[in-house]
């Protein structure tokens, strides 16, 4: 009797245990089926979303070819331009001066910067402040940035324009000049963003402009350090733009500018084999296009327009054919007669 009870209990409990096990297995299988169906449904919905928006965005881009984009009002904005003492920096300042903004002009060349300020006031600028700053010096960037915040306010449109070029082949370029090129053309963008982006994000309002180069899209013989610095500037600007979108800060816009050589003196001596396809650009035209790109929130601006086509070719053509076309277009010889200007700061 003592031993019969446990055995009887086991015989009675066994069907219950089997039923519970069967139910557990069934529940697991059901959950897996639900997860599978949900994942399939998500895949379908996401794919449908991509297809619908692809059609919409392509149609939007096509219509913009015929309908001018609406321009935003920048009256009252605080616009900071680095490398404002001459060249494109000065011309952009003069374009913005007409739009009712407060201008903050940075340059290592104090005299050139003051001349830009004088010209901007003649063009109707409401307020112009000049600051001497070596953008390659992180500590100086942060120091001058604090001055701007105290004396002017939070910058809402930041244009990283300062740049230098050595114009020497890689093995002929001194290490100090290579380092300076990277510091001015790319690393300074890091420090400028660190200084002024937090306020833009807090307000979910602002615009970051990176004046890069077509040399940041394709390598050029004789411009190894310059190309590297501009590739870095473009990659950095693109990544920050994605970070802003991922964090929901869609009120902070970005524009990356990639022009061919501009007739500012920075690339004096450079020539183009096919000026009808790749012309040396007029500085005033470039400045107007950049300001228009900012006003219309244009993410990328390539100049001349032929660059859009040439960059697409680079992505799909075999490497050997790309080199052959580069030789044909004269890219291999473009720096042969480079002189530059005496003080290579833009």
N, C-alpha and C positions, 0 to 999 in steps of 0.2 A: 504493500500500500504506500509505503514511504517513497518508493522509487517510481511508482506508476504515475503519480501526479505530475512531476516535471515532464515526463515523456508525453503524457496526454496534453499538457500545456503546449509543448513544442509542436505536436501534431496540429493542434488547433490554431497556434500562432503563425505557422508556416504560410498558409494561404494569405493571411493579412499582410505579412512581410513581403510576399511576392507581389500582392496587389499594390502596396505602397511603392515598391521598387519600380514596378511597371508604370505607375503614375508619375514617378520622378523622372523616369526616362522619357515618357511621353511629354512631360512639361518642358524638359530640356530641348527635345526635338522641336516642339512647338515654338519655343523662344528663338531657337536658331532659324526656324523658318520665317518668323516675323522679322528678325534682324536682316536676313537675306533679302526679304521683300522690300524692307525699308531702304536698304542700301541700293537695291536696284531702282527703286522709285526715286531716291536722291540723285542717282546717276542720270536717270532719265530727265528729271527736272533741271539739273545743273546743265546738262547738254542742251536741253531746249532753251534755257536761259542764254547760253553762249551763242546759239544759232540766232535767236531773236535779236539780241543786242548787237551781234556782228552785222546783221542786215541794217539795223538802225544806225549804228555808228558809221558804216560805209555810206549810207544815204546822207547822213549829216555832213560827212566830209565832202561828198560830191556837191551838195547844195552850197557849202561854204565857198566853193570855187566861183560861184555866181552871186552869192548874197554876202555882202560885207558883214563880218562879225561885229556884234555889239561891243562898244568900248565902255569900260568901267570909268567911273568918276574918281579921280585921285586927289581932288581938292582937299587940302589939309593933311595929306599924308606926309610922313617924314621919309625922305629918300636919301639913302647913303650910297655914295659912289666912291669906290677905291680907284686909285690911279686917275684922279680927276684933273690933274695938273696939265694935261695935254691930250692930244689924240682923241680916240673914241670917248674916253671918260669926260673930257671937256664938252664934246659935242652932245653927248647924252644929257649932261647937266643943262645945257642951253635949251634942249628940247623940253625937258621937264620944267624948266623955269617958266614956260608959258602956261603951265597947267595948274597953277595955284598950290604948288607943294612947298614944303620947307626942305631946303637942300642942305645936306651934310657932306662936305667934300673932304676926302682924305687923299693925301699924296705925300711922298717923301720929299718932293720938290716944293718947298713952301712958296717960292715966288710964282711958279706956274699955277699953283693952287689959288693964290690970291687973284691972279689975273682971270682965272676961270670964274671966281666969285664976282669980280667986277663986271664981266661980260654977262653973267647970269642975272645980275641986278638990272642991267640995261634991258634985258629981255623980259623983265617984269617979275622976277622971282620975289616972293613975299618975304622970305627969310633965308639967308645963306650963312652957314657957319663953316669955317675951314679948320682943319686939324692936320698937323704934320705927324705922319706915322709911317714907320717901316713895317709893312704888313708881314714881313718874313719873321719878325720878332714877336713871339707869342705873348711875352710879358707886356710889351708895348701895346699890342693890339688890345689886350684886356684893360690896360690902364686908360688908353684913349677911349675905349668903349664906355668905361665908367663915366668919363668926363661927358661924353655925348648924352648918356642917360640922364645925368644931373642937369646939364645945361640946355638940352633940347627936348629930350623925352625918348620914348620907345620908338625905335626905327621900325617902320612898317613895310618899306621896300628896300631891300638890300641888294646892291649890284656889285658883285665881285669882279672887278675889271682889271685890277693891277696885274701886270705881267712883264716878264723880261725874256730875252732870247740871247743865247750865246752865238748862234750861227756857225758853230764849229762842229766838225765831225767828232764822233764819240771819243776816239783815242787822242784827239788833239785838244779836247776841252779840259781845262784844269778842274780838279776835284772840287775846288771852292766854288766855281761857277756852276757846276752841275748841282751841287747842294743848294746854291742860291736859287737856281731855276725851280727846283722842286719846292723850296720853301715859299717862294713868292707865288708861283703859278698854281700850286695845289694845296700845300699845307696851310697857307694863310686862309683858305676857304674853311678849313676845319675850325680855326680859332674865331673867325668872323661869325660862323653859324653858332658856335658855342656861346658867343657873347650876346647875340641878338635874337636867335630863334626862340628861346624860352618865352619871351614876352609875346611873340607872335602866336605861339601855341596856346598860351594862357588866354589870349583874346580870340583864338581861332580866326585870325585875320592877318594877312601879310603877303609878301611876295619875295621869293628868293630867285635871284638872277645870276647865272654863272656864265660869264663871257669866256667860253672855251675856244675851240678852233677846229677847222676841218682836219688839222694835224692831230686832233684827239680821236679821229675816226679812222685814220689810215696812216701808216708809217710813211715818212718822207726822208729820202736820202739827205744826210747832213743835218738832220734835226732830231737826233735820237733822244737827247735829254728833254727838249721842248715837247716832242710828241708824247714822251712818257708822262710829263707833268700834265699835259692836257687830257690824255686818256684817264689819268687819275682824277682830274677835276670832273670829268663827265661821269665816271663811275660813282664818285662820291655824291654828286648832285642827284643822280638817278636813284641811288639807294635811299638818300634822305627823303626824296619825294615819295617813295614807296612806304617808308616808315610813317610819314605823315598821313597817308591814306589808310594805312593799317590801323592807326590809332584814332581814326575818325576826325582828324584835323584837316578837313577838306577845304576850309576857309583860307589855308595858307597855300598859295599857288607857287608853282616853280616854272622857270623858263631856262632852258639850256641853249646857248647861242654858239653856233659853229660856222664862222665865216672862213672863206678863203683869205688869201693875203689882202690886207687893206693898205691903201696908200697913205699911211700916217708917218712914214719915215722909219718905223720899227723894222720893216723888211726891205729897206732901200737896197737896190741892186738885184733883187729877185725879179725874174721875168716869167712869163707864161707863154707856152708854145701856141696855144689855141685860145686867144683872148675872147673869141666869140662864145666859147664853151666855159672856160675858167678865167674870167677877167680879174685883173687886179681891181679890188672894189673901191668905190668912192666913199670916203669917210662919212660924209653927211648923209648919204643914202643908207649906210649901215646903221648910223645912230637913229635915224627915223624909223627904220625897220625894227630895231630893238625896242624902242619905246612903244611902237605899235603892238609888238608881240606881248609886252607887259600889259598894255591896256586891254588886250583881247584874251589874256590868259592863255597864250599859246605855249604849249609845253616844250616844243622844239622849234628852233629857227636855224635853218641851214641856208647859207648864201655863197654863191648864186644858187638858183633853183636846180640847176643841173646836178648839184651834189646829191639831191635826193635819189636821182636815177643812178648816179655812179656808185653810191653806197649800197644800193640794192644789188647792183651788178657784183660788187665785191663779195656779197653774201652768198651768191649762187654760182659764180663762175669758178672753174678750176684754178688752183693757185698759179700755175704756169701762165695761164691766159691772163690772169689779173696782172702779173708782172709785165707781160707783153704789152697790155693796154697802158700800163703805167709808163713804160718806155715811150710808147706812141704819143701819149699825152704830155710828155716832157717832164714828168714828175721826178725822174732821176737826175735832171740837170737844173732844176728850178733854183737851187741854192748856189750854183757855180760862181755867180758874180755878187754874192751877198756882201753888203757893206753895213747895213743897219745904220741907226743914228748913233751919234757919239755917246749919248747917255741913254742906254737901252732900258728905259722904264716907261711903261704905258699906264 
